[in-house]
Structure formats: C-alpha cells, structure tokens
C-alpha cells in the first residue's frame, strides 16, 4: 500500500495545555510543547507507522506497533462476561491419567479464577518428575527424568533471539502446529491467538549463561549453576530448544492480562508474560502453560481513539512534572546533566482488568517503554487510548 508521508521539521509545533493527566495544581510554564519531526501514515490508517519528535527532555523515536488487522474506525468496545475454561477432563486425560501421582494440592477460587485449581505432582522413586495444574487454564511440566537442562536460562526478550534459525529436531512452525493441535483438543480457541516462536541453540545458551553469571564470584557461580540445573559438560546440541508463545487478540489488537497492569514489576510486555507458552527440545514438548481465554462480546459502542500526538503529549506532560529538579545547581554550584527520556517502544493493546465490582472490564491502551538517562532504567507506562489518562502502576 502506498505511503503518504507527513513530515514536520521544526515548523509545526503542537501545544497541549495541562489536563487531567497532570497534577491539579500545575505550575505556570510547565505545559507540554510537542514537536513532531516525522510521522508517516499509510493510506487509510488512523495511527502513523512511526513517530519521531518530542521536546528537549522527552524524545520519541519508535515504530508504532499496531496490527495491520486493526481498524480504528470500526473498533467496538468489548464486554467480558467471564473466562472460557479449557476442557478440564480432556486435560486430565492427556496429562494426569495413568501417571504416578505422588501429591495432590487443592487451591481455592480467586477473583481471577473462579474455578480454583488442582495441582498434581508426579513422583518416580521419590523424585519429582513432573507437575500439572488444572484450573480455568492449565500448566504442564515434565522433567523427563531431569533430561531437560537450564529451564531458567532464557533471553529477556524474544527480539534478542533467533526467529529464523531452526534446530535439528524439527522446525519452529512444526512445533507451533503441534501446540495448536494440542490446544484444539482442549476446546481452546486457537483461531483467536497469534503464535510466535524463536530458537535457542547451544551457542545461544552458552552466551546467555555467561551473561547471567557475569560478575558473579566462583562460589556464587557454582550456586547458580546448581540452581539453574546447568549441564556440567556445557551446552550441546541435545539442549537446543524452541520457545513458543501466543497472545489472544480482540478486533486486531493483543490482549494484556490483568496482572500486567497491577504493578511496574509485571507491566513489561514480553514473551515471558504471554498467556500461552511452551518449550520444545529433541525430547518433545517439555511444558505447556495456558491462561484461560476471555469471552469477549461486543458492546456495540464504537471507540473514539485520540490521535497519537495527543497521547504523546500526555506522556510528555507526565515527565515535564517529574523534571522540576533536573538542570538545577548542586551545592557546589555545578549544573547537573539534565535528565532525558527516550521513548523506544509504543504498542496498542487491550488491557483487561477487574473493576470495582470485581468483574472483568477492558480498555484500549498505549503501552510505552521509556529509557531514563539518569538511572539507566526502563520505565513502562500505560495510557488509555481514548482519554489520554495514565493508568497508575504501583
């Protein structure tokens, strides 16, 4: 599709006054002034493909992650009557029936899972060899007599791993197909999910191990090697693996689980927080974890999305009010280096949460990753895509 590119080179400046996103008692002169340098938009698209600009202290330079299947002009807000539980009997038959169950644990229902859960722990000669938890979703793990090494060695992001390289025992797409077939047998709506994969071979695992152990003392390294079940002879082809993960989609945008917006520690979007995940090695499917799908129903209410510059302005306003101490003089009268913030990622998603009545609700949000020049830390922010209000993360 032909692109019509809109470029603003320090000519057009959008000025947005302080709103409900900022403190009520705002100081004069702290209103955000957003300069748009580049904002290419595809024909027919509501949001731009990318966004470059900002202010002296808050800088945007990122692609906008919006699914090609998303249509802002025909997006209807959903209601969520509840979860769509997997077929519990089918899961039990597939993973529990016929196994040596050494322990069984029952857990009470919660606000997030009204069914509660049952955990089955498999034992062989007194050793734990696997575990299955069944609730509205389920989680399955089989240690294959501890033949699977280093389950805690993984990259922080799938973007840093290979999404093209295949390992000897099969292809990534074949493993994805097996996950889909397995889930379909549990009455799981695989057609509502987008599946992805990446591979880790022996060299990848070795690099990740060295990175994880960087700076650790010999004693600490030995402790971690044991805790992470690292192979004593080093990584080999037998340890190669695929990581499979999937996100549920509603009307073209991914669905974020409720716990992702409960606090900052859980807020980052990655394959590690996906509602479906599985690991494959040459031994087969080592594990499979599944959160129950949400039962979405259209309310018939069409969403009225804010243009992206207004969302960007809300983010700039937030940091404007945090920068009141930056650039001030120290006790030695030396000017400190001003703090800057760089927005490296922007993604449109649907946030699911529990409202005040403890029922499921949903709202479209913009997810941002922002690099802080002072601390080096990555901030994760959520803004309501319809109102521009920031969603507080504890």
N, C-alpha and C positions, 0 to 999 in steps of 0.2 A: 504494500500500500504506500502511495506517495506521501512523503512527509512535507508539511509546510512548517518551516522553522521560523520561530519568532525570536528575535534577538534584541535584547535591551542592553546597550553598553553605556552604563552610567548616565543614560539620558532619561529613562523612565524610573522614577522612584515612587514606590507605593508607601504611603504613610497611614498606619492604622493606630488610632488612639487606644488607650488602655481600656480593657473590657473586664468582664467577669473573670477572665483567666488570671488577672493580676490582682495584687492586694488592693483593697478598697481605698486605703489611704495612700495612693501613689504620689510620688514626688514629681514636681514640675520638671520637665526636661527629660523624663525617663521614657517617654513614648517611643515605640519602636519604629525605625525607618528602615524598610527593607528594600535593598537594591537588587533588581533582577537583571542578571547579565546574560543568561541563556535559559530558554525554556521551550525546547522543540516539542511540538504537538502533532500527533498523527491526525490525518483527516478523520473526523467523526469522533475523536476521542475527547473525553471530558477532562482528563488529567494529562499533564505533559509526560513525555518519556523520561525526562531528566530535569534537574533543576540546579542552576548554578547562580550564586549570589549571596545576599545576606547583609551583614554590617561589618564594621571593623573587628568586632569581637565574636560574632556568630556567623560561621561560614557554612553554606550549603554547597556540596559538590557531589551529587549522587544520582544514580538512576532511581526512578520511582518503580517499585516492584508492584505492578498491577497486572493481574491476569488478563490475557487477551480476550477471555470469555466474559469479562466483567462489562456491564453496560450501566453506567451511572444514571442514564435517563429512564431505565426500566428496572430499577432495583427496588424491591418491596421489602419492607422491614419484616423480620420473622417473629413468630411466637414459638415458644418451645414448651409443648405440653409435658415433656419429660424425656427420659432416655429410651433407647431401643435396645433392650438387653439381647445379648447373644443367646443362642440355644444352649442352655446350661447342660442339658442331658447329652447333647452331642459333644460338647467339650469334655465332659466327664468320661464318656465312652472312648474318646480319642486319646486322652492323656492320663486317666486315672485307672480305669477298669483293667484288672489283671496285673497291676503293679503291686509291689510290696510297700504298702503304706505304713510307715513307722509312727507317724504322728499326724493328728488332725486338729486343727485350730479353728474355732468359730469366732467371727468378729461381728459386732453389732452394726445395724444400719447407720448411715450418716446422712447429713443434708445432701451430700454429693452423690451418694449411692444408697438408695432406699432399700436395696436387697440385702445389704450386709455382704459378708464374704466368708468362704470356707477355704482354708489352706491345707493342702495335703503334702506331707513331706515323705519322700521315698527313702528307704534305707536298704542297704545291702551290706551284710556282715558288720552292722553297726555304723557304717559310713553313709552320710547323706549323698544320694546320687541324683537328686532332682527335686523339683517342687512345682506345684500347680496351685494357683489362687483363682477361685471362681467367684465372681460377683455379677454385676451387670456386664462387665467385661471379663477378661481373664489374663493371667500371666503364666507362662510355661517356661521352665528351665530344666534342661537335662545335662548333667555334667559328663555323661558318657564315661563314667569311672575316672573322672578328672583328666580326660584326654584333651580337654579344651583349656589352653593356657591364656593367661593375661586378659581376662574379661574386663579389667579396669583400665586397659591401655587403649585409648581411643583419642582421636583428634577433637579439639574443642568445637570445630566447625567442619561441616561436610565440604565447604568450599576449599579447604586445605588438603582434601584427599582426592584421589583419582575417581572421576565419574565416567571414565572411559576404559581404563585398563581392566582386562578380565584375567582371572586366575585359572589355574589348570583344570579344576574340577567342574567347571561349567561357566555359564555367562551370567551376568547380573540380571538380564531380562528373564532368563530361565528361573532364577531364584524368585524374582518378583512374581512370575506366573504361578509358582508353587505356593507363595504366600496368599495370593488372591484365591487360588483354588481351595486352599485350606480354610480361609475365612468364609468363603461362599458356603461351605459345608456347615458353618455355624450360624447361618441366616444373617450374615453380615453384609451390609450394602456396599460392596467394593466399588460400585459404579460412582459413588459419591466421593471417592477418595482419589487423590493424586499421589502415585507411588514414585519413589526415587531410590537410587542405590549408589554406593561407592565401594571401592575395594581397598583392602589393606594387605600388602604382601610383606614378606619377611623384612625387606629393607625399610618399608614404611614403619613397621612395628619397632624395628631397632632404633630408627630416628626418633620416634615418639617416646621410647623408653629412655633414651639418652637425654631428651629434653625434660622429661619428668624427673629424672634423677640429677639434673644439673644443679651443682652447688651443694648437694647432699653429702654428708660425711660417709665414710665407709660403713660405719655402724648403721646409720640411717638407711643407706642404700641396701644393706642386707635385710633390714626390716621391711622396706618397701618391696623388695624382690620376693620375699616370702608372702607378704600381704596381697600382692598383685598376682601371685602364682606365676612368676616369670620362669620360663624354661631355663634350666641350669646350663644347658649346652648352647643357648642362644636360639634366636628365631630361625625356623626353617620353613620350607615350602608347605609342610603339614599344618602350619599355623596361619596360612593365608585365609582370608575371610572376606565376606561381603556383609555390609551393613545395609539393611533395607528399612525404609521408613515411609510413612504416609500421613497426609493431612486430610481431614474432611473438608469439603468445600460446600458453600451455600451461595448460589447465584454468582459463581465465578470468583469468590474470594475465600481464602483459607480461614478456618475456624480455630480461634485460640481458646484453650481450655481455661476454666475458671481460676485455677490456682496460678496461672501465668500472670495475672494482674493483681494478685493479693499482696505481693511484696517485690522489692527490687531484686532480691536474690533469685527469684524464679521467673523474672519477666523476660529474660533474653530468649529470642526465638532461635532454635537450632534443631537439628535432627534429634538431639537428646530429649527434647520436650514434645516430640511428635506423638500423637495418640496411638500410632501403630508402629512397632519396631520389631526387627528380627535380625538374627545373626546366622550366617551360613558358613560352614567350613567343609572340608572334604568329607567330614562325618555326616553332613546333612544339616538340617535346621536345628541349631543348638537351643534357641529360645524364640519365643513369640509373645509379645505383650500388647494387649489391646484395650483401649478405653472404649466404653460403650458409646455408640454414635448418638447424636442428638436428633430428636424427632422434630424437625423444623416444619412449620406451617406458615404460609404467607398471611400477613395481616391485611393485605390489600392496601396498606399505607405506603405510598411511594416516598422513598428517601430523597431529601433535598440536601445534596452534598455541597459543602463550601468549596469554592475554588482553592487550589492548592496554595497560592500565595497568601491567602488568609490564614491557613493552617500554619504555614511557615512563619508568618508574622506573630502568631500566638506563641510559637516556640521561642522566637527572638525575644518577645516580651518577658517570657519566663526568665531567661538568662540575663536580661537587662536589669532586672530587680535583684539578681544574685551578685551582680558585679559592682556593688556600691563600695566595696573595699579595694577593688583592683585598681592599679595605677596610682595608689596613694603613696605618700612618703613613709619610709620606715623611721625608727627612732634616730637612725644615723643620717636622716635626711636624704637617703638614697632612694631613687624611684624604683619600685619593683617592676618586674616584667609583667605587663598586663595579661590577664588570663584570657585565653581564647577558646572557643568551642567550635568543633568541626563536625557537621552532620554527615556521616559516611553512609548511612542507610536509611531509607524511607520505604515503608511497606504498608499497603492497605489490607486490613484483615477484619474479621468479625469477632468481636470479644463476647464470650459467653460468661455470665456471672450470675450469682444469686442476689435477688433484690431484697428489700427489707422484709418481705413476706416469706423469704426463703424459697422462692420459686425461681425457675430459670428465666433469664432475660438475655437479650443480645443487643449490641450496638456496633456499627461500623467504626473502626478506629484507624488512626495512622500510628504506626509503630516506628520509632526513631532510635537509631544508635548514634550517640554523640561522644566525640573524643574530647576530654578535658586536658588542655595543655599544661595545667598546673599540677594535677595529680597523676596524669597519665592513664587514669581510669576511664572506662567506657560507661557512659550514662545510658540508660534505657528509659524511654519516655513513651507514654500513650496519650494521644489526643483524640477526643470524639470528632469524627469526620463530618458531623452535621452541625455541631455547635462551636467547635474550636476549644472546648473546655478540656483542660488537662485532667487525666484520670490519676488520682493520687495513688502512689505506690509506697507502702510503708517501708 
